[in-house]
Amino acid sequence: MNTYDLIMKKRNGEILSKEEIIYLVNGYTSGEIPDYQMSAFLMAVYFRGMNYEETTLLTMAMADSGDRLDLSGIKGVKVDKHSTGGVGDKTSLIVGPILASLGVPVAKMSGRGLGHTGGTIDKLEGIPGFQTSISEEQFISQVNNIGLSIVGQTANLAPADKKIYALRDVTATVDNVSLIASSIMSKKLAAGADAIVLDVKVGTGAFMKSVEQARLLAKTMVAIGTKAGRKTLAVITDMNEPLGNAVGNILEVKEAVECLRGQGEERLLKVSKILACYMLIAAGKAKDLEEAEKKVENAIKSGDALEKMKDFVNAQGGNPEYIEHLEKFERAKYSLAVSGRELMEHSDLCGELDEAYLASCDNQEIGMVSLILGGGRETKDSVIDLTVGIQLKKHLGDCIQKDDCVAILYGNDKQRLTNAKERFLNAYTLSANKIDKNPVVYEVITEKDL
């Protein structure tokens, strides 16, 4: 068995065996298979695909490539949540404290940013002092004591995924169902949670562009989780525009805190609440959606979720004063506003119109705006500027007038700001007619739907 033959086999559309998949995963993890060969294999998978059996085998091989976390020392049903990634997605920072305040232990391992999307770990590192790497003993103890811990993926937990994840990011092999499903589920299975709730994004800012693609990914992951003996479900949510008003690491932390205060943007709050509800149901803490919704609403209104956020930050070395006083966070040096006039002049509709509606958004382009500003990774070794980003003032379906502020861009380099603004203007289309807003949640996939 050799790597060249396996690359050619997959390039030709043939099915790989369990032994061949394990050979590739273990060989790359150990360093015997170099980046350039694994890159070729990933590209072959991207174009030729993997069937369900291959995807499951790849997932299991990646989960078995290192340690599996034993969470038996944590009391209660451990529920994990994972998003397939999107622009402005900071739901983990909202959902975790809500669940913990309701007595559901959340022991979560998260990743860094992939391409134009921001990772939960990158966001948390915007809180001064916050430690995203703690020992397994500390991790388990913290969840038992306060109900919540979010840490970075350890070197020994699904190390194959960590290496492949970084390589996919820079070889244009991210948006493939088998590779996404195996990456996500290998970490989830190795991380030891009893139940898994998946947030599958769909739209111009997601890896899955259509509901059909998102449904396929959701069913693939639910099937893998179910086969592994974990209660697994997926919620398909909209990513045709940024989720919330903020795009950028520190900006998103601040917005998450605002949501825990009950003051967040409507779509972001809705997605966060629905995910929290299904996690509550999966943990056996609510019998149905109606009961779950009442508990989640109360966790926010009572201030319990916000207090839990402070406890969580404090427990991992962060300064909880930043959660209490958001103005303490570091800010970018420069800002640049985008007006309705500029957007209209950039559009074919400029003419005699005094107002127009935001009709569509190339959300991946908004992610690229953040990347240009320094808020994403261009290579696997890129250092993110945590202070830069975008503050949106308008969303799809909103009416904009010439004097309106549509968005504010924040950066530390004036030339980057100028380039980013031009990219931002190209991301939106306008309409003279009122536009219906997109659904926030499309559907929920459980094992009954397989």
C-alpha positions as CSV (number, residue, x, y, z in Angstrom):
1,M,0.0,0.0,0.0
2,N,1.4,3.4,-0.9
3,T,0.0,7.0,-1.0
4,Y,0.5,7.5,-4.7
5,D,-1.8,4.6,-5.5
6,L,-4.4,5.8,-3.1
7,I,-4.4,9.3,-4.5
8,M,-4.8,7.8,-8.0
9,K,-7.6,5.4,-6.8
10,K,-9.6,8.3,-5.4
11,R,-8.8,10.5,-8.4
12,N,-10.4,7.8,-10.6
13,G,-13.5,7.8,-8.5
14,E,-12.9,4.4,-6.8
15,I,-14.0,3.5,-3.3
16,L,-11.3,3.3,-0.5
17,S,-11.3,0.5,2.0
18,K,-11.2,0.9,5.8
19,E,-7.5,-0.1,5.8
20,E,-6.6,2.4,3.1
21,I,-8.3,5.3,4.9
22,I,-6.6,4.4,8.1
23,Y,-3.3,4.2,6.3
24,L,-3.8,7.7,4.9
25,V,-5.0,9.3,8.2
26,N,-2.3,7.7,10.3
27,G,0.4,8.3,7.8
28,Y,-0.3,12.0,7.5
29,T,-0.7,12.4,11.3
30,S,2.7,10.8,11.9
31,G,4.4,12.9,9.2
32,E,5.2,10.0,6.9
33,I,2.8,11.4,4.3
34,P,3.8,15.0,3.3
35,D,1.5,18.0,2.9
36,Y,1.7,17.9,-0.9
37,Q,0.4,14.4,-1.1
38,M,-2.4,14.9,1.4
39,S,-3.3,18.1,-0.5
40,A,-3.6,16.0,-3.7
41,F,-5.8,13.5,-1.9
42,L,-8.0,16.2,-0.5
43,M,-8.5,17.7,-3.9
44,A,-9.3,14.2,-5.3
45,V,-12.0,13.8,-2.6
46,Y,-13.3,17.3,-3.3
47,F,-13.9,16.5,-7.0
48,R,-14.8,12.8,-6.7
49,G,-16.5,12.7,-3.3
50,M,-16.8,9.9,-0.7
51,N,-19.8,7.7,-0.2
52,Y,-21.4,7.4,3.2
53,E,-19.3,4.4,4.3
54,E,-16.0,6.1,3.4
55,T,-17.1,9.3,5.2
56,T,-17.9,7.3,8.3
57,L,-14.6,5.4,8.1
58,L,-12.7,8.7,7.7
59,T,-14.5,10.2,10.7
60,M,-13.7,7.2,12.9
61,A,-10.1,7.1,11.8
62,M,-9.7,10.8,12.6
63,A,-11.4,10.4,16.0
64,D,-9.1,7.5,16.8
65,S,-5.9,9.3,15.6
66,G,-5.3,10.5,19.2
67,D,-6.9,10.5,22.6
68,R,-10.6,10.4,23.3
69,L,-11.7,12.7,26.1
70,D,-13.4,10.9,29.0
71,L,-16.1,13.1,30.4
72,S,-17.6,10.5,32.7
73,G,-16.3,12.6,35.6
74,I,-18.8,15.3,34.7
75,K,-22.2,15.1,36.3
76,G,-25.3,15.1,34.1
77,V,-25.9,14.8,30.3
78,K,-23.1,16.6,28.5
79,V,-24.4,18.5,25.4
80,D,-22.1,19.9,22.8
81,K,-22.9,22.3,20.0
82,H,-21.1,22.9,16.7
83,S,-21.6,25.3,13.9
84,T,-20.4,24.6,10.3
85,G,-19.2,28.2,10.2
86,G,-20.4,31.5,9.0
87,V,-19.8,35.2,8.9
88,G,-20.6,36.8,12.3
89,D,-21.5,33.5,14.0
90,K,-20.9,33.9,17.7
91,T,-23.7,31.7,19.0
92,S,-21.4,29.5,21.1
93,L,-20.6,32.5,23.3
94,I,-24.4,33.0,23.9
95,V,-25.7,29.4,24.0
96,G,-23.0,28.1,26.4
97,P,-23.8,30.5,29.3
98,I,-27.5,30.0,28.8
99,L,-27.3,26.3,29.1
100,A,-24.9,26.3,32.0
101,S,-27.2,28.7,33.9
102,L,-30.0,26.1,33.4
103,G,-28.0,23.2,34.8
104,V,-26.8,21.7,31.6
105,P,-23.1,21.0,31.6
106,V,-21.4,22.3,28.4
107,A,-17.9,20.9,27.9
108,K,-16.9,22.3,24.5
109,M,-13.8,22.1,22.4
110,S,-13.7,24.7,19.6
111,G,-11.6,25.6,16.6
112,R,-9.9,28.7,15.2
113,G,-11.1,30.6,12.2
114,L,-11.2,28.7,8.9
115,G,-10.8,31.0,5.9
116,H,-13.0,34.1,6.1
117,T,-14.9,32.8,9.2
118,G,-14.0,33.6,12.8
119,G,-13.4,30.8,15.2
120,T,-14.8,30.7,18.8
121,I,-11.2,30.3,20.2
122,D,-10.0,33.4,18.3
123,K,-12.9,35.4,19.7
124,L,-12.3,34.3,23.3
125,E,-8.7,35.3,23.0
126,G,-9.9,38.9,22.6
127,I,-10.8,38.9,26.3
128,P,-7.6,39.9,28.2
129,G,-6.1,37.0,30.1
130,F,-8.5,34.4,28.8
131,Q,-6.8,31.0,28.6
132,T,-8.1,28.7,25.8
133,S,-5.7,25.9,26.7
134,I,-6.1,24.3,30.1
135,S,-5.5,20.8,31.4
136,E,-8.1,18.0,31.1
137,E,-8.4,17.9,34.9
138,Q,-9.1,21.7,35.0
139,F,-11.5,21.3,32.1
140,I,-13.6,18.7,33.9
141,S,-13.4,20.4,37.2
142,Q,-14.6,23.7,35.7
143,V,-17.6,22.1,34.0
144,N,-18.6,20.5,37.3
145,N,-18.1,23.7,39.3
146,I,-19.7,26.3,36.9
147,G,-21.2,24.2,34.2
148,L,-19.2,25.6,31.3
149,S,-15.8,25.4,29.7
150,I,-14.7,26.2,26.1
151,V,-11.1,25.3,25.1
152,G,-9.1,24.9,22.0
153,Q,-8.7,21.5,20.4
154,T,-5.8,19.8,22.2
155,A,-2.8,18.3,20.3
156,N,-3.8,14.8,21.2
157,L,-7.6,15.1,20.5
158,A,-8.2,14.1,16.9
159,P,-4.7,15.4,15.8
160,A,-5.4,14.1,12.2
161,D,-8.3,16.6,12.0
162,K,-6.2,19.4,13.3
163,K,-3.6,18.9,10.6
164,I,-6.1,18.3,7.8
165,Y,-8.3,21.2,8.9
166,A,-5.4,23.6,8.5
167,L,-4.4,22.1,5.2
168,R,-8.0,22.3,3.7
169,D,-8.1,26.0,4.7
170,V,-5.2,26.9,2.3
171,T,-5.9,24.4,-0.5
172,A,-9.5,25.4,-1.4
173,T,-10.9,22.0,-0.2
174,V,-13.1,23.3,2.6
175,D,-16.6,23.1,1.2
176,N,-17.0,19.3,0.6
177,V,-19.7,17.4,2.5
178,S,-17.5,14.4,3.4
179,L,-14.6,16.5,4.6
180,I,-16.8,18.9,6.6
181,A,-18.8,16.1,8.2
182,S,-15.7,14.0,9.1
183,S,-13.9,17.0,10.5
184,I,-16.8,18.1,12.7
185,M,-17.9,14.7,13.8
186,S,-14.4,13.3,14.5
187,K,-13.8,16.2,17.0
188,K,-17.3,15.8,18.5
189,L,-17.0,12.0,19.0
190,A,-13.4,12.3,20.4
191,A,-14.6,15.1,22.7
192,G,-16.9,12.8,24.6
193,A,-20.3,14.6,24.8
194,D,-23.4,12.5,25.3
195,A,-25.5,14.6,22.9
196,I,-24.6,16.8,19.9
197,V,-26.6,19.7,18.4
198,L,-25.3,20.9,15.0
199,D,-25.9,24.3,13.5
200,V,-25.7,23.8,9.8
201,K,-25.4,27.1,8.0
202,V,-26.8,27.6,4.5
203,G,-26.4,30.6,2.1
204,T,-23.8,32.8,0.4
205,G,-21.6,33.0,3.6
206,A,-21.7,29.3,4.3
207,F,-19.9,26.3,2.9
208,M,-23.3,24.9,1.9
209,K,-25.0,27.3,-0.6
210,S,-28.4,25.6,-0.9
211,V,-30.8,24.1,1.5
212,E,-30.4,20.8,-0.4
213,Q,-26.7,20.8,0.2
214,A,-27.2,21.8,3.9
215,R,-29.7,19.0,4.3
216,L,-27.3,16.4,2.9
217,L,-24.5,17.6,5.3
218,A,-26.9,17.6,8.2
219,K,-28.2,14.1,7.5
220,T,-24.7,12.8,7.0
221,M,-23.5,14.2,10.4
222,V,-26.7,13.1,12.3
223,A,-26.2,9.6,10.8
224,I,-22.6,9.4,11.9
225,G,-23.4,10.6,15.4
226,T,-26.4,8.3,15.7
227,K,-24.3,5.3,14.6
228,A,-21.7,6.2,17.2
229,G,-24.4,6.1,19.9
230,R,-24.7,9.8,20.5
231,K,-28.1,11.7,20.5
232,T,-27.5,14.0,17.5
233,L,-29.7,16.5,15.7
234,A,-29.1,19.4,13.3
235,V,-30.7,22.8,12.9
236,I,-30.4,24.4,9.4
237,T,-30.0,28.1,9.7
238,D,-29.6,31.1,7.3
239,M,-26.3,32.5,6.4
240,N,-27.2,34.7,3.4
241,E,-26.0,37.7,5.4
242,P,-23.9,38.1,8.5
243,L,-25.5,36.7,11.7
244,G,-25.9,39.7,14.0
245,N,-24.5,43.2,13.6
246,A,-20.8,42.5,14.3
247,V,-18.2,40.8,12.1
248,G,-14.8,40.6,13.8
249,N,-13.5,38.8,16.9
250,I,-13.6,41.4,19.7
251,L,-16.7,43.1,18.1
252,E,-18.5,39.7,18.2
253,V,-17.6,39.0,21.8
254,K,-19.2,42.4,22.7
255,E,-22.3,41.6,20.7
256,A,-22.6,38.2,22.4
257,V,-22.6,39.9,25.7
258,E,-25.3,42.3,24.5
259,C,-27.4,39.3,23.6
260,L,-27.0,37.8,27.0
261,R,-28.3,41.2,28.3
262,G,-31.3,40.6,26.0
263,Q,-30.3,43.5,23.7
264,G,-28.9,41.6,20.7
265,E,-29.8,41.7,17.1
266,E,-33.1,39.9,16.3
267,R,-31.8,37.1,14.0
268,L,-28.8,36.4,16.1
269,L,-30.9,36.0,19.2
270,K,-33.4,33.8,17.4
271,V,-30.8,31.4,16.2
272,S,-29.0,31.3,19.6
273,K,-32.3,30.7,21.4
274,I,-33.4,27.9,19.1
275,L,-30.1,26.1,19.5
276,A,-30.2,26.5,23.3
277,C,-33.8,25.0,23.3
278,Y,-32.8,21.9,21.4
279,M,-29.7,21.4,23.6
280,L,-32.0,21.7,26.6
281,I,-34.3,19.1,25.1
282,A,-31.4,16.8,24.2
283,A,-30.2,17.0,27.8
284,G,-33.6,16.0,29.1
285,K,-34.2,19.3,30.8
286,A,-37.3,20.2,28.8
287,K,-39.9,17.9,27.4
288,D,-40.7,20.0,24.4
289,L,-39.9,23.2,22.5
290,E,-42.5,25.3,24.4
291,E,-41.1,24.4,27.8
292,A,-37.5,24.9,26.5
293,E,-38.3,28.4,25.1
294,K,-39.7,29.5,28.5
295,K,-36.6,28.4,30.3
296,V,-34.2,30.0,27.8
297,E,-36.1,33.3,27.9
298,N,-36.0,33.3,31.7
299,A,-32.3,32.6,31.8
300,I,-31.7,35.8,29.8
301,K,-34.3,38.0,31.5
302,S,-33.2,37.0,35.0
303,G,-29.6,37.9,34.3
304,D,-28.5,34.3,35.2
305,A,-26.9,33.7,31.7
306,L,-24.9,36.9,31.9
307,E,-23.6,36.1,35.3
308,K,-22.6,32.6,34.1
309,M,-20.7,34.3,31.3
310,K,-18.7,36.3,33.9
311,D,-18.1,33.1,35.9
312,F,-16.9,31.3,32.8
313,V,-14.5,34.1,31.8
314,N,-13.1,34.4,35.3
315,A,-12.6,30.7,35.6
316,Q,-10.4,30.6,32.5
317,G,-8.2,33.5,33.6
318,G,-10.1,36.3,31.7
319,N,-11.0,39.6,33.3
320,P,-14.8,39.6,33.9
321,E,-14.7,43.4,34.2
322,Y,-14.6,43.4,30.4
323,I,-17.9,41.6,30.3
324,E,-19.4,44.2,32.7
325,H,-17.9,47.2,30.9
326,L,-17.6,46.5,27.2
327,E,-15.9,49.9,26.6
328,K,-12.8,48.4,28.1
329,F,-12.1,46.2,25.1
330,E,-9.3,47.3,22.8
331,R,-10.4,49.1,19.6
332,A,-9.0,49.5,16.1
333,K,-7.2,52.8,15.4
334,Y,-9.4,53.8,12.4
335,S,-13.0,53.6,11.2
336,L,-14.6,54.2,7.9
337,A,-18.4,54.6,7.4
338,V,-20.4,53.3,4.4
339,S,-23.4,55.5,3.6
340,G,-26.6,54.7,1.8
341,R,-25.6,57.2,-0.8
342,E,-22.4,55.4,-1.6
343,L,-24.1,52.1,-1.8
344,M,-26.8,53.5,-4.1
345,E,-24.3,55.3,-6.3
346,H,-22.4,52.0,-6.6
347,S,-25.6,50.3,-7.7
348,D,-27.4,50.3,-11.0
349,L,-30.4,51.8,-9.2
350,C,-28.8,55.1,-8.3
351,G,-30.8,57.2,-10.8
352,E,-33.5,59.3,-9.3
353,L,-34.2,57.0,-6.3
354,D,-34.0,58.6,-2.8
355,E,-34.3,55.2,-1.1
356,A,-33.9,51.5,-1.9
357,Y,-34.0,48.1,-0.2
358,L,-31.1,45.8,0.5
359,A,-32.0,42.9,-1.7
360,S,-29.2,40.4,-1.5
361,C,-25.8,40.0,0.0
362,D,-22.7,38.0,-1.1
363,N,-21.9,37.1,2.4
364,Q,-18.7,35.4,1.5
365,E,-17.6,38.8,0.2
366,I,-18.4,40.3,3.6
367,G,-16.2,37.7,5.1
368,M,-13.5,38.7,2.7
369,V,-13.9,42.3,3.8
370,S,-13.0,41.2,7.3
371,L,-10.1,39.1,5.9
372,I,-8.7,42.2,4.1
373,L,-8.9,44.2,7.3
374,G,-6.9,41.5,9.1
375,G,-9.7,39.6,10.8
376,G,-9.2,36.2,9.1
377,R,-6.4,33.9,8.0
378,E,-4.9,34.0,4.5
379,T,-2.5,31.1,5.4
380,K,-2.6,28.6,8.2
381,D,0.2,30.6,10.0
382,S,-1.5,34.0,9.7
383,V,-1.9,36.1,12.8
384,I,-5.4,37.5,13.2
385,D,-6.0,41.2,14.3
386,L,-8.6,40.8,16.9
387,T,-9.7,44.4,16.9
388,V,-10.7,44.9,13.3
389,G,-14.1,44.2,11.7
390,I,-17.5,45.5,10.6
391,Q,-20.4,46.9,12.4
392,L,-23.6,46.6,10.4
393,K,-26.4,49.1,10.7
394,K,-28.8,47.6,8.1
395,H,-29.8,44.1,7.1
396,L,-31.5,42.4,4.1
397,G,-35.0,43.7,3.5
398,D,-34.3,47.1,5.2
399,C,-35.0,50.3,3.5
400,I,-31.9,52.6,3.1
401,Q,-31.9,56.3,2.4
402,K,-28.9,58.3,1.1
403,D,-28.0,59.8,4.5
404,D,-28.2,56.4,6.3
405,C,-25.1,54.8,7.7
406,V,-25.2,51.2,6.4
407,A,-22.0,50.0,8.1
408,I,-18.8,51.1,9.8
409,L,-15.5,49.3,9.0
410,Y,-12.8,49.2,11.7
411,G,-9.1,48.7,10.9
412,N,-5.5,49.5,11.8
413,D,-4.3,50.2,8.3
414,K,-5.9,53.0,6.2
415,Q,-5.1,51.4,2.8
416,R,-6.7,48.1,4.0
417,L,-9.7,50.1,5.1
418,T,-10.0,51.7,1.6
419,N,-9.7,48.3,-0.1
420,A,-12.2,46.7,2.3
421,K,-14.8,49.4,1.6
422,E,-14.7,48.9,-2.1
423,R,-15.2,45.2,-1.5
424,F,-18.1,45.9,0.8
425,L,-19.8,48.1,-1.8
426,N,-19.6,45.2,-4.2
427,A,-21.2,42.7,-1.8
428,Y,-24.7,44.1,-1.9
429,T,-27.5,44.5,-4.5
430,L,-30.3,46.9,-4.1
431,S,-34.0,46.9,-5.2
432,A,-36.5,49.6,-5.7
433,N,-39.1,47.3,-4.3
434,K,-39.6,45.9,-0.7
435,I,-37.8,42.6,-0.2
436,D,-39.0,39.8,2.1
437,K,-36.5,38.8,4.8
438,N,-35.0,35.3,4.7
439,P,-36.2,32.7,7.2
440,V,-33.8,32.4,10.1
441,V,-34.3,28.6,10.7
442,Y,-35.2,26.4,7.7
443,E,-35.6,23.0,9.3
444,V,-34.5,20.6,12.0
445,I,-33.0,17.2,11.2
446,T,-33.2,14.3,13.7
447,E,-32.5,10.6,13.4
448,K,-36.2,10.2,12.4
449,D,-35.4,12.0,9.2
450,L,-32.7,9.7,8.1
